[in-house]
Amino acid sequence: MAARRTPRPLEGTPAGHGFAFPAEWERQDAVWFSWPRPEGISFPGRWHTVPEQLAGLVREVAARERVRINVPNANWERIVREQLAAYDCPARRVSFLHVPTNECWCRDHGPAFVVKRGRAGARKLAVVDFGYNAWGGKYPPFDADDAVPTRVAHELGLPLFRTDVVMEGGAIDVNGAGCLLTTESVLLNPNRNPGLSRRGVETFLREWYGQERVLWLGEGIEGDDTDGHVDDLARFIGPRTIVTAVEDDPRDRNHRVLKENLRRLGRLRGLDGRPFEIVTIPMPKRIEREGLRLPATYLNFLFVNGALLVPTFRDRKSERVALSTLQRALPHRRVVGVDCFELIWGLGAIHCLTQQQPRA
């Protein structure tokens, strides 16, 4: 067998070649996962609780589109197949790639897919391989995670763009109409790209995500070890609609952060100069384990074909409000709650664990 060769990156930027990062609600071909292993650090002391809830998430995705799972080798493929079968997850739409990872947070280390739209609806895909340093060097080693996008591009035979600038999928959100939403606490943090100014970051986002306007929020919620990813705070659910979390209890540390977040959202404008429609949903009740506040939020949802998969945390009162509000805002899409009470011990939920691949 001939030795595999690393794909040669394209010269220039995605925007320079006509590519852009699509809105997450666009039609998808697959959703990617990187399966966790007991030797990882993401679920200390509770790894045994994770496979059941992960299988439940995979089952919801596979009912609507393909699932692709990164595992280190054939032995781990067998183990994961057995885990999925044990929890009644059909394998018909599930495939595996032997791509080793350090941890399971595919949103941040996985392939970022950009799309080039041609005539008569034709679309081309490419992969962007951003730099990855485990949220500012917090959790070494991360070399295997950093290599994932290039490996995936090779496996799929897709064009590749590569840069050493650190970017994480959970740090940005786009509306499919030229706007990108992010936070200062992550992208202006010197633990990512200390050589980039605010203006430099904005220029980079426009060129590498193919967007025209960068919209800034401030800080993240308590317990978020990423320094404040936007996918825990506020998300686009349409070109003109942003859903955001609010915390009514003034004693909660998230109250001030989310109030300021809501104020900033009200001042943002789209490319046409008009304000966005802002939809609010509550935060779930506080979850603590071993003295640690966990970053539970309903905003860490995932768009899949025909549905929105929303993490839930066994707080029926706030869950009912959040799910019903999202369902009213998305009448043509089924809103599905997925239990993530054990997964949040890893400080992430559905969106953090996944990466969507748009349909070509």
C-alpha positions in Angstrom: 0.0 0.0 0.0 1.4 3.4 -0.9 2.1 5.8 1.9 -0.4 8.5 2.6 0.6 12.0 1.7 -0.6 15.0 3.5 -2.7 17.2 1.2 -1.0 20.3 0.1 -2.8 23.4 1.4 -4.3 25.9 -1.1 -2.5 29.2 -1.4 -4.4 32.3 0.0 -7.6 32.4 2.1 -11.0 30.8 1.7 -12.6 34.1 0.9 -10.0 34.7 -1.8 -11.1 31.5 -3.5 -14.8 32.3 -3.1 -15.5 30.0 -0.1 -17.5 31.0 3.1 -18.6 29.3 6.3 -22.3 28.5 5.9 -25.1 29.0 8.4 -25.5 25.8 10.5 -29.1 25.4 9.5 -28.2 24.8 5.9 -28.7 21.3 4.5 -26.1 18.9 6.0 -24.4 15.7 4.7 -23.1 14.5 8.1 -22.2 15.3 11.7 -18.8 14.5 13.0 -17.8 13.2 16.5 -14.5 12.4 18.1 -15.2 9.6 20.6 -13.8 10.0 24.1 -11.6 7.4 25.8 -11.1 6.6 29.5 -7.5 7.9 29.4 -8.7 11.4 28.3 -9.1 14.2 30.9 -12.6 15.4 29.8 -14.7 13.2 32.2 -12.5 12.5 35.3 -13.9 9.7 37.4 -17.2 9.5 35.4 -16.2 8.2 32.0 -18.5 5.2 32.5 -21.6 7.6 32.5 -20.7 9.1 29.1 -21.3 6.4 26.4 -25.1 6.1 27.1 -25.8 9.8 26.6 -23.4 10.0 23.6 -25.2 7.1 22.0 -28.5 8.9 22.6 -27.1 11.9 20.8 -25.8 9.9 17.9 -29.1 8.1 17.6 -30.9 11.5 17.2 -28.5 12.6 14.5 -28.4 9.3 12.7 -32.2 9.4 12.4 -31.8 12.4 10.1 -28.4 12.2 8.4 -25.0 10.5 8.4 -22.7 10.3 11.4 -18.9 10.1 11.1 -16.9 9.3 14.2 -13.1 9.7 14.7 -11.5 6.8 16.6 -7.8 6.0 16.9 -7.9 2.5 15.4 -9.8 -0.6 14.5 -10.0 -1.8 18.1 -11.7 1.4 19.2 -14.0 1.2 16.3 -15.1 -2.2 17.6 -15.5 -0.8 21.1 -17.6 2.1 20.0 -19.8 -0.1 17.8 -20.5 -2.3 20.8 -21.3 0.8 22.9 -23.7 2.1 20.4 -25.4 -1.3 20.0 -25.7 -1.6 23.8 -27.7 1.6 23.9 -30.0 0.8 21.0 -28.3 3.1 18.5 -28.6 1.7 14.9 -25.3 1.7 13.0 -26.9 2.0 9.5 -25.8 5.6 9.0 -22.7 5.6 11.3 -19.2 5.3 9.8 -15.8 5.5 11.4 -12.4 7.1 10.5 -9.2 6.1 12.1 -8.1 9.5 13.1 -6.6 9.7 16.6 -7.6 12.6 19.0 -6.6 13.7 22.4 -10.1 14.6 23.5 -13.6 14.6 22.3 -14.4 18.2 21.6 -14.9 18.0 17.8 -16.4 21.5 17.5 -13.1 23.1 18.3 -10.5 20.7 16.9 -12.6 19.2 14.1 -12.7 20.1 10.4 -14.3 23.5 9.6 -16.1 23.1 6.3 -16.4 26.1 4.0 -18.6 26.2 0.9 -18.2 27.7 -2.6 -21.5 28.3 -4.4 -21.5 28.0 -8.1 -24.0 28.3 -10.9 -27.3 26.4 -10.9 -27.0 25.6 -7.2 -23.6 23.8 -7.5 -21.6 23.8 -4.3 -18.0 22.8 -3.6 -16.6 22.0 -0.1 -13.2 22.6 1.4 -11.7 22.1 4.8 -10.0 24.8 6.9 -7.4 23.7 9.4 -7.0 26.4 12.0 -4.4 26.3 14.7 -5.6 24.6 17.9 -4.0 25.0 21.4 -6.7 23.5 23.8 -8.2 26.8 24.7 -5.1 28.8 25.4 -2.8 25.9 26.3 -4.9 24.7 29.3 -4.9 21.0 28.6 -1.8 19.5 26.9 -1.1 17.4 25.0 -3.2 18.5 22.0 -1.1 17.6 19.1 -3.4 14.8 17.8 -6.4 17.2 18.1 -4.5 19.9 16.2 -3.9 17.5 13.3 -7.5 16.3 12.8 -8.7 18.7 10.1 -5.8 17.9 7.7 -6.4 14.2 8.3 -10.1 14.5 7.5 -9.4 16.6 4.4 -7.2 13.8 3.2 -9.7 11.0 4.0 -12.5 12.9 2.2 -10.3 14.1 -0.7 -11.2 17.7 -0.2 -9.2 20.9 -0.8 -7.5 22.2 2.3 -6.7 25.7 3.7 -4.3 25.8 6.6 -3.3 28.5 9.0 -1.4 28.6 12.4 -3.8 31.3 13.7 -5.8 29.7 16.6 -9.6 29.5 16.1 -12.2 27.3 17.7 -15.6 26.4 16.2 -17.4 27.2 19.4 -16.0 30.7 19.5 -17.9 31.9 16.4 -21.4 31.8 14.9 -22.6 33.0 11.5 -25.9 34.0 10.1 -25.4 33.0 6.5 -25.8 36.6 5.5 -22.4 38.0 6.1 -22.3 38.4 9.9 -20.2 36.6 12.4 -20.8 36.7 16.2 -18.0 36.2 18.7 -16.7 37.2 22.1 -13.9 39.5 23.2 -13.0 37.2 26.1 -11.9 34.5 23.7 -10.7 36.0 20.4 -8.9 39.0 22.1 -7.4 36.8 24.8 -3.6 36.8 24.6 -3.6 33.0 25.2 -4.8 32.5 21.6 -3.1 34.9 19.2 -1.1 37.4 21.1 0.3 39.0 17.9 -3.2 39.9 16.6 -4.9 43.2 17.4 -8.7 43.6 17.4 -8.5 44.9 13.9 -6.2 42.0 12.9 -8.7 39.5 14.3 -11.6 41.1 12.4 -9.6 41.0 9.1 -8.7 37.4 9.7 -12.3 36.4 10.4 -13.5 38.1 7.2 -10.9 36.3 5.1 -11.0 32.9 6.6 -14.7 32.6 7.4 -15.8 34.5 4.3 -17.9 37.0 6.3 -18.3 40.8 6.0 -19.1 42.0 9.5 -17.8 40.9 12.9 -20.2 41.4 15.8 -18.7 41.4 19.3 -20.1 40.3 22.7 -18.1 40.5 25.9 -17.6 37.7 28.5 -18.7 34.1 28.8 -20.7 32.3 31.5 -19.3 31.0 34.8 -17.7 27.5 34.5 -16.8 27.8 30.8 -13.2 26.9 30.7 -12.9 28.1 27.1 -12.8 31.7 28.4 -16.3 32.4 27.0 -17.4 30.6 23.8 -20.3 32.3 22.1 -22.1 28.9 21.6 -22.9 29.0 25.3 -24.2 32.6 25.2 -26.0 33.6 22.0 -26.7 31.9 18.6 -28.2 32.7 15.3 -31.3 30.7 14.5 -31.9 32.6 11.2 -30.3 35.4 9.2 -32.1 38.1 11.3 -32.8 36.2 14.6 -30.5 35.7 17.6 -31.5 33.6 20.6 -29.7 34.4 23.9 -29.8 33.2 27.5 -30.9 35.3 30.4 -30.5 34.8 34.2 -33.2 36.3 36.4 -31.5 35.7 39.7 -29.3 38.8 40.5 -27.3 36.7 43.0 -26.1 34.4 40.2 -22.7 35.4 38.7 -24.2 34.9 35.2 -26.9 37.6 35.8 -24.5 40.5 35.1 -22.8 38.8 32.2 -26.0 37.9 30.4 -27.6 41.3 31.1 -24.6 43.0 29.5 -24.7 40.5 26.7 -28.4 41.3 26.0 -27.6 45.0 26.0 -24.9 44.5 23.4 -27.1 42.3 21.3 -29.7 45.1 21.1 -27.1 47.5 19.6 -25.9 45.1 16.9 -26.9 45.7 13.3 -26.9 43.4 10.2 -25.4 44.4 6.9 -28.6 46.2 6.0 -28.3 48.4 9.1 -31.4 46.9 10.8 -31.3 45.5 14.4 -31.7 41.8 14.9 -34.7 40.1 16.4 -33.6 38.9 19.9 -35.3 35.9 21.5 -34.5 35.1 25.1 -34.5 31.8 26.9 -33.7 31.0 30.6 -30.6 29.4 32.0 -31.0 26.0 33.6 -30.7 25.8 37.4 -27.1 25.9 38.7 -25.3 22.6 38.4 -22.2 22.0 40.7 -20.1 18.9 41.1 -17.1 18.6 43.3 -17.3 22.3 44.0 -17.2 23.2 40.3 -19.8 25.3 38.5 -20.6 23.5 35.3 -21.5 25.6 32.1 -25.0 24.2 31.5 -26.9 26.2 28.9 -29.6 25.5 26.4 -27.7 27.5 23.8 -25.2 24.7 23.1 -27.7 23.2 20.6 -27.0 21.6 17.2 -28.9 22.1 13.9 -29.5 18.9 12.0 -31.6 18.2 9.0 -35.2 19.0 10.0 -34.5 19.4 13.7 -32.7 21.3 16.5 -31.1 19.1 19.2 -31.1 21.0 22.5 -29.1 19.9 25.6 -31.2 19.4 28.7 -30.1 19.1 32.3 -33.0 17.6 34.3 -34.5 21.0 35.2 -38.1 20.6 33.9 -39.3 24.1 34.6 -36.6 26.0 32.6 -36.4 23.2 30.1 -40.1 23.5 29.1 -39.7 27.3 28.6 -36.5 27.0 26.6 -37.8 24.2 24.3 -41.2 25.8 23.7 -39.6 29.1 23.0 -37.2 27.6 20.4 -40.1 25.6 18.9 -42.2 28.8 18.4 -39.2 30.5 16.8 -38.5 27.5 14.5 -42.0 26.3 13.5 -40.7 24.3 10.5 -38.1 22.4 12.5 -38.6 19.8 15.3 -37.0 20.9 18.6 -35.7 17.9 20.5 -34.4 17.9 24.0 -31.4 15.5 24.6 -30.3 14.7 28.1 -26.8 16.0 28.7 -26.7 15.9 32.5 -23.7 13.6 32.5 -22.0 15.0 29.5 -21.8 18.5 31.0 -19.3 17.1 33.5 -16.8 17.5 30.6 -17.7 21.2 30.5 -19.4 21.0 27.1 -22.6 19.6 25.5 -24.1 18.9 22.1 -22.5 21.7 20.0 -19.1 21.3 21.7 -19.1 17.5 20.8 -20.0 17.8 17.2 -19.1 19.5 13.9 -21.5 19.6 10.9 -20.5 18.9 7.4 -22.7 20.8 4.9 -24.0 19.2 1.8 -22.1 19.8 -1.4 
